[in-house]
Amino acid sequence: MKVIAHPSRSASLATGLAVILGIAASPPLATAQGPAGGLKDAARAFARRQVEASLRAMNRPFPAFRIVGNIYYVGAANTAVYLIATPEGHILINSGFDETVPLIRDSMKKLGFRVEDVKLLLANHAHLDHAGGHAAIQRIAGAKIVMSRADADLLARGGRGDFLPTAEDVVDYPPAQADRIIADGDTVSLGGVVLTAHLTPGHTRGCTTWTMAVEDEQGVRRDVVFYGGTTILVGVSLVDNPKYPAIAEDYERTFAVLENLPCDVFLAPHGTHFDLAAKRRRLEAGERPNPFIDPEGYRAFVKAGREAFCRQLARERGGSGKRADGEPAPATSRAPESKEN
């Protein structure tokens, strides 16, 4: 199934993705002036083509499949959406872009499920590539949206009023109203499934990591972590950030939480964060134990995120190497830095 962005939103999606991937300057839609305007316009046009190609790749169809137990992947190539099936209706974690919703519907149908049977709609965080489809799914299925207070406010504004260093009209999406506000440690239950919310702010003020237990193919209980997100987006400051003064302290607390979560099955908002495509191929080839059982991958990803955070914090503090609480930052080695949202 081919997904085509609505014409009225294609520019917004493209420039919003520029912020996510760090391709374009802020504000991305500024018009060049002066003698060099033609050259600048050409450069922007080239960047726009790169951004649009990245968007198509990120949101292209991906095979729907069962990950483990009653957890299924129904998202796009690099915009993760998770279906948790229960006898009393279903739970979705994330909705992708607004344009991802037809893909979700198609993926669920191929697995024998209906999007109309989704009862609860959660999210890792309220950016356009993870909550952009919430309004549509709420409308189609009548699903109840469950979110943290801070991200519910962002969802209600359609992504506007965030602390991203760009014009608001390039990262907005259809707004929606949350039906239930959750706090740290609250649980969400449906059909015998219990999910626990762990507030892990920093990437957004209300970023949420969800956990649950599931039985694998051998009947062994496994701890599942739906990672909220810890990427520091391009242009976001950790020090003296007037839009989010406590961002560094929030990141410190978030990494402390993530480092102490039990994790067997590591799932995240973007497939590239946990090697989705490669693990699916291994699963389809019959590999056992299930390749999505990856506690080492989880620990390595959390560690790399903290190291990236500490490096940026040290740079912004003039190389002080101090953590947000004033303690010395741990010695770090170079780790890959994601620019995804």
N, C-alpha and C positions, 0 to 999 in steps of 0.2 A: 504494500500500500504506500503510495507516494504522499508525503506530507508537504503541503505548500503553505507558507506563511500568508496570513491575510495581507493584502497589499497595503492597507492603512497602517499596519504594524511592522512591516518588514524593515523599514529604516530604524525603528526603535529597537527591534531585536538585534539588528546588526551592530548598532552602536553600543547597545547594552552589552553584547558579547565582547565588544572591544575592551570594555572596562574589565570584564571577567578575565580575558586572556592577556590584558596588558598591551594590546596592539596599538590603540589609538590614544592620542592626547586628549585631555579634558579641557573644555567641552568638545566632544568629537564632532559636533555638527557646526562648529564655528566656521564662518566664511572668511577665506583669505582675502587680505587687502594689500594694496601697494603693488610695486613693480614685480615682486616675486609671487604675486597671487596665483598666476597660471601654474607655476611649478608646484606651489603648495597644494593647489586644487588637484593636480595630477597625482601628487603623492597621497592625498587623502582618498582619491578614487581607487588607487592601487591598494591602499590599506583596507578600504571598504570591501573590495573584492576578496581580499584575504579573510576578512571577518565573516563575510557571507558564506564563503567556502567552509570556514570553521563551524559556523552554525549548522550548515547542512550535514556536516560530518557528525557533529555532536547529537543531532536530532534525527539521524537516519534510523530506519527500522533495525531492530535487533531481535533474534529469535527468542520467543517466550519459552521459559523452561522452569522446571522445579529445581530449586536450589537444595533444600533439605526440608524434610518434614512437610509441613503445610505452608512453607514460604516459597513464593514463586517470583521470578523476575518478569516484569511486564513493561519495562521502560524502554528507552531509546538506546542508541549505541553508547553514549557517554552521559546520559541524563537518567539516573537510576530511579526506578519506581518499583516498589515491592508490594506484592499482594500476599496477605495472610488470610488464608481461606478457613472459614469455620462453618459449622452446620447452621448457625443462626445469622449468616450474612458475613460480609468480608471487611477487612481492614486494608486500607492503602496507606503506605508511607511514601509521601511525595506525589506530585502530579506533573512534574516537568514544566515545560513551557505551555502556554495556552494551546499551541499548535501540536503538543505531544498527545493531547487527549484522544484524538482518533487512533493513534498508535496503541494507547493503553486499551481502548475498547477492543481493537482488533486482536491484541495479544491475549486478553482475557477470553475472548471468544474461542481462539484456537486451543486454549487450555480447558475449555468446557465451562467457563464462568461468564457471568454477565456483569457489566459495569453497573447496571441498575441495582445489583444486589450489594453494592458497597454501602456499608452502614456507618463506618468511621473513617475519617480522612485526617491523617496526621502529616507532619512534615519534619524534616531535619532542621530547616531554616527557611525563612520567608523571602528568599530571592526569586527573581523571575524564572530561573531555570529549575526550581523545585516546588514553587507554589503558584506558578503562573497559570496552571490549569485547575486550581482549587475551585474557582467560581463556576467553571463549566461542569465539573464533576458534582459539585453541590447541587447544581441545577438539574443535571441529568438523573442523578441517583437519589437526591434528597439526603445525601450523606451528612452526618454531623461532623463539623470541623473541630478538632481538638488541638489547642496550641498554648504555648506560654503567653503570658500577658504581653511582653514586649513584642514578640513576633506577631501576635494577634493584632496588635495596633498597626504594625507595618503592613500586614495583610489587608486590613480595612482601608488603608491608604493606597493600596495597589502598588506597594513598593516605594512610594514617595516618602520623603522625610527621613530617609536612612542617613548614614554617615559616609556613604560612598563619595569620592571626590569627583563627581560628575554631575551634569545637569540631570534633574530628576526625570525628565521626559524620555530619557534613553534607557532607563531601567524599570519603567513602570509596567504594570500588567493589570488585568481585570481584578478589581477589588472584591473581597468577600468578607463575610462576618463569621467569626468563630462562634461556635455554639457552647463550647466549654473551655474554660481557662484552667490550665494545670500549673502546679508549682513543682519545685524539685522534690522528687520522691513519690509523686502521685502515680497512681496506676490507672490503666485503661483496660477494661475487660469486655470480652465478647466471645460467646460460644466456647468457653473453656480456655481461651487465650488470655494471658495477662501480660501487658507491656508496662514497663516502668520508665518514667521520664526522669532523665538526669539533665538538669540545666547546665549547658556548657557554653556560656556566652563568650563573645570575642569576635567571631566571624559575623554574627549578628548579635544584637543585644539579648535575643531570646533563643538563640541556637540550642537545640535539644538533641541529645543522644538517647535513643530508645534501646532498651534491652528486654529480652524474653528468653525463655527456655524452650527447647524443641528436642524431640527424639530423632536420632539419625537412623540410617538404614539398618543398623544393628541393634536398635532399641536403646542406645546409649544417650543419656541426657546431655545436651550441649547448650552452652551459654552463647546467645547470639547478641552481637552489638551492631546496631544501626548507627554508625558514626555521624555525629552532627556536622562537623566541619571545623577545621582550625586554620585554613589558609588565610594569610594576611594579604588582602587584595592590593594590587598596584596603586600607590598613591595614598594608602591609609597609614596614618602616623600612630605610633604607639606612645609617643611623648608629646605632651601639650596639645592634645587633640580636643579642640573646643566642642566638637560635636559628640564626643564620647570620651570624657575625661578619665573614666575608670577602665579603659580598654586593656591596658597592660595588666592591671590587677585581675581583671576578669580572665584574661588568658592564663595567668599563673594558676588561678583556682581551677580553670578548666583542665589544664594538663595534669594537675594533681588528681582530679576526678578520673580522667581517662586512664592514667597510669595504674589506678587501683581497681578498675573494673575487670571482673573475670570475663574472658573472651575465648571462645572456641571458634565460632563462625564470625568472620569479620566482613561486614557489608558497609558501604559508604555511599555518599550522594553521587559520586562519579565512578564509572566503571574502571577508569585508569588508576584510581586510588587503590584498588584491591585486585587488579589483574583479572577483571571480569571475563574478557574474551578468552584468555588462555585457560582459565579455570573451567569455563564452560566446555571448551574443547576436550579437556582432560576428563571431565565428568561424563561427557557424551561417549568417550572412548572406553568407559567402564572403569576408570581408575578408582581404587579403594585404598585407604579410606577416602571419603569424599574430599576433593581438593579445596572445597570452600571451608573446611576445617583448617584454620590457619592462624593459630594464636601467635606464632612467631611473626607473621606478616603484620598483625595488628600492633604488636609491641614495637616493631621497627617503624611503622608509620607514625605512631604517637611520638616516638623518639625523634624521628626526622622533623616532625612538626615543632616540637619543643626547641630543637637546635636552631631551626630557621627563625623562630621567635626570638631566641636569645641573641642570635647574630644581629637581627634588625634592631632590637632594643639597645644593644651595645653601640651600634653605629649611631643611633639617634642620640644617645647619651654621650657621644664623643669618645666611644671606646672604653667606657667605664667597666663594661663587663658585669654590671650588677643586675640582679633580677628586680622585678617590680617591687618586691618587699624589702629591697636594700641588701639582700644577701648576695654573695658572689654567685655569678652564673656558672653552671657546670662547664668543664672543658668540653668542647664540641669539635667534631670533625665535620667536614663539608658533606651536606646531605642534599638531595635533590629538592627543589622548591617548586610546588605546584602553583600555577596561576589560574586554576579553575575556581569557579565560584561555589 
